[in-house]
Amino acid sequence: MNTQQLILMLKQQLAHIEQEALQHDNQLGDQQKKTLQHVERFNHSVFTQEGAQLSPCIVQLRKDIAQLEKQLTLNLAKNTIELSCQRIQDRFTALRRALLTTGLNLKSAEQKKASNRARYAKKQQQSVQDSGFGWIANNIMQNSHQLYQELNKHFAWANKIEFKIQQMESNLEVCHAADKITLQNDILLMHRRLGKCRQAISYIEERIQHFERPRQSLNR
């Protein structure tokens, strides 16, 4: 694939995901927007954006592709081009995942609010067992809570890795020329670790969906 074909492919992918992001944002209800108003959907090293709407990320992706096109035109070093391509790929991946996991983010935010209310209530009064079957509900909530805890743990790890990548990329701009190749290889290694972490996040999200699907069916 030559450089023109690469840029054309990226622009086509951008046009497609832009339509998905606009459709996603248009389908959000006022309550959903309010629930996710202050939720960071991405680490700042990927996108500087929070809340429910995802279409603002398109602007950043468009700038990234324009920057890559300029780098290719100037025939910059291979490692520089690879880093730009990796950054674009990471942002496409993060945006696609965000489009698929808005529902999970809503559930996580709602559960966090519910957990805060439960902790407050526990401090205010002693918990009362309403019926002999209360242990069933408690067991379900405990398992669900563990899944969300594991999800939040991996999100925290991903955020730390993304922050480390951001620091390393900042150092890349000022480091000695002799150290650039080593640092670039370290950055690529961190991107691979980030990819593994995101794979784990996707797996946990699938387990949450699998876990909650029977409960949704029973509630119909």
C-alpha positions in Angstrom: 0.0 0.0 0.0 1.5 3.4 -1.0 1.1 6.6 1.0 -1.8 7.9 -1.1 -3.7 4.7 -0.6 -3.0 4.8 3.1 -4.3 8.3 3.5 -7.4 7.5 1.4 -8.1 4.5 3.5 -7.8 6.5 6.7 -10.1 9.2 5.4 -12.7 6.6 4.4 -12.5 5.1 7.9 -12.9 8.5 9.4 -16.0 9.3 7.3 -17.6 6.0 8.3 -16.9 6.4 12.0 -18.0 10.0 11.9 -21.4 8.9 10.8 -21.5 6.3 13.6 -20.5 9.0 16.2 -23.1 11.5 15.0 -25.8 8.8 15.0 -24.7 7.7 18.5 -24.9 11.2 19.8 -28.3 11.9 18.3 -29.8 8.8 19.9 -28.7 9.8 23.4 -31.4 10.9 25.8 -31.2 13.9 28.1 -30.9 11.6 31.2 -28.1 9.6 29.6 -26.2 12.8 28.8 -26.6 13.9 32.3 -25.4 10.6 33.8 -22.2 10.7 31.7 -21.7 14.4 31.9 -18.6 14.3 34.0 -17.4 10.8 33.0 -14.1 10.6 31.2 -14.6 8.2 28.3 -10.9 8.3 27.4 -7.5 9.0 28.9 -6.4 12.5 28.0 -3.4 11.1 26.0 -6.0 9.5 23.6 -8.7 12.1 23.5 -9.3 15.2 25.6 -13.1 14.6 25.9 -15.5 13.6 28.6 -19.3 13.1 28.8 -21.7 11.1 26.6 -21.1 12.7 23.2 -18.3 11.2 21.0 -18.5 13.3 17.8 -15.9 15.8 19.2 -13.3 13.1 18.9 -13.7 13.2 15.1 -12.0 16.7 15.0 -8.9 15.3 16.7 -8.7 12.3 14.4 -9.0 14.5 11.3 -6.1 16.6 12.6 -4.0 13.4 13.2 -4.6 12.2 9.6 -3.7 15.6 8.2 -0.5 15.6 10.3 0.4 12.1 9.1 -0.2 13.2 5.5 2.2 16.1 6.0 4.8 13.8 7.5 4.6 11.4 4.6 4.9 14.4 2.2 8.1 15.5 4.0 9.4 12.0 4.0 10.1 12.0 7.7 11.9 9.1 9.6 10.2 5.7 9.5 9.8 5.6 13.3 8.1 9.0 13.4 5.6 7.7 10.8 5.1 4.5 12.7 4.3 6.4 15.9 1.8 8.6 14.1 0.1 5.6 12.6 0.0 3.8 16.0 -1.5 6.9 17.6 -4.2 7.1 14.9 -4.9 3.4 15.2 -5.2 3.7 19.0 -7.7 6.5 18.7 -9.8 4.7 16.1 -9.8 1.7 18.4 -10.7 3.7 21.5 -13.5 5.5 19.6 -15.0 2.3 18.3 -14.9 0.7 21.7 -16.5 3.8 23.2 -19.3 3.6 20.6 -20.0 0.0 21.6 -19.7 0.5 25.4 -21.9 3.5 26.1 -24.4 1.2 27.7 -21.8 -0.3 30.0 -20.5 3.1 30.9 -24.0 4.2 31.8 -24.4 1.1 34.0 -21.1 1.6 35.6 -21.9 5.3 36.4 -25.3 4.3 37.7 -23.9 1.5 39.8 -21.3 3.9 41.2 -24.1 6.3 42.3 -26.0 3.3 43.8 -22.9 2.2 45.6 -22.4 5.6 47.1 -26.0 5.8 48.2 -25.7 2.3 49.7 -22.6 3.2 51.7 -24.3 6.3 53.0 -27.4 4.4 54.0 -25.3 1.8 55.8 -23.8 4.5 57.9 -27.2 6.0 58.7 -29.0 2.8 59.7 -28.6 -0.9 60.2 -29.4 -3.0 57.2 -32.6 -5.0 57.5 -33.2 -8.3 55.8 -36.7 -8.0 54.2 -37.3 -11.7 53.4 -35.8 -15.2 53.5 -34.7 -14.8 49.9 -32.6 -11.7 50.3 -29.3 -13.6 50.1 -30.1 -14.3 46.4 -30.1 -10.7 45.5 -27.1 -10.0 47.6 -25.1 -12.7 45.8 -26.1 -11.4 42.4 -25.0 -7.8 43.3 -21.8 -9.1 44.7 -20.8 -10.9 41.5 -21.8 -8.0 39.3 -19.9 -5.6 41.6 -16.8 -7.8 41.3 -17.0 -7.7 37.5 -17.3 -3.9 37.5 -14.4 -3.7 40.0 -12.2 -5.7 37.7 -13.3 -3.5 34.8 -12.4 -0.3 36.7 -9.1 -1.8 37.7 -8.1 -2.5 34.1 -9.3 1.0 33.0 -7.0 2.4 35.7 -4.1 0.3 34.4 -4.8 1.5 30.8 -4.9 5.1 32.0 -1.5 4.7 33.7 0.0 3.2 30.5 -1.5 5.9 28.4 -0.1 8.6 30.7 3.3 6.9 30.6 3.2 6.9 26.7 2.3 10.6 26.8 5.3 11.3 29.0 7.6 9.3 26.8 6.4 11.0 23.7 7.0 14.4 25.3 10.6 13.3 26.2 11.0 12.1 22.6 10.8 15.7 21.4 13.7 16.9 23.6 15.9 13.8 23.9 19.3 13.4 22.3 19.3 12.1 18.7 21.3 9.0 19.8 18.5 8.1 22.3 15.6 8.5 20.0 15.5 5.0 18.6 15.7 3.4 22.0 12.9 5.6 23.3 10.8 5.0 20.2 11.1 1.3 20.7 10.1 1.7 24.3 7.0 3.7 23.2 6.0 0.9 20.8 6.4 -1.6 23.6 4.1 0.4 25.8 1.6 0.6 23.0 1.6 -3.2 22.8 1.1 -3.4 26.6 -1.8 -1.0 26.2 -3.3 -3.2 23.5 -3.2 -6.2 25.8 -4.8 -4.2 28.5 -7.6 -3.1 26.2 -8.1 -6.7 25.1 -8.7 -7.6 28.7 -11.1 -4.7 29.1 -13.1 -6.0 26.1 -13.2 -9.5 27.5 -14.5 -8.2 30.9 -17.1 -6.1 29.2 -18.3 -9.2 27.3 -18.5 -11.1 30.6 -20.6 -8.3 32.1 -23.0 -8.5 29.1 -23.1 -12.3 29.4 -23.8 -12.0 33.1 -26.5 -9.4 32.8 -28.3 -10.9 29.8 -30.2 -13.6 31.8 -31.3 -11.0 34.3 -32.6 -8.8 31.5 -34.5 -11.7 30.1 -36.1 -12.4 33.5 -37.2 -8.8 33.8 -39.2 -8.9 30.5 
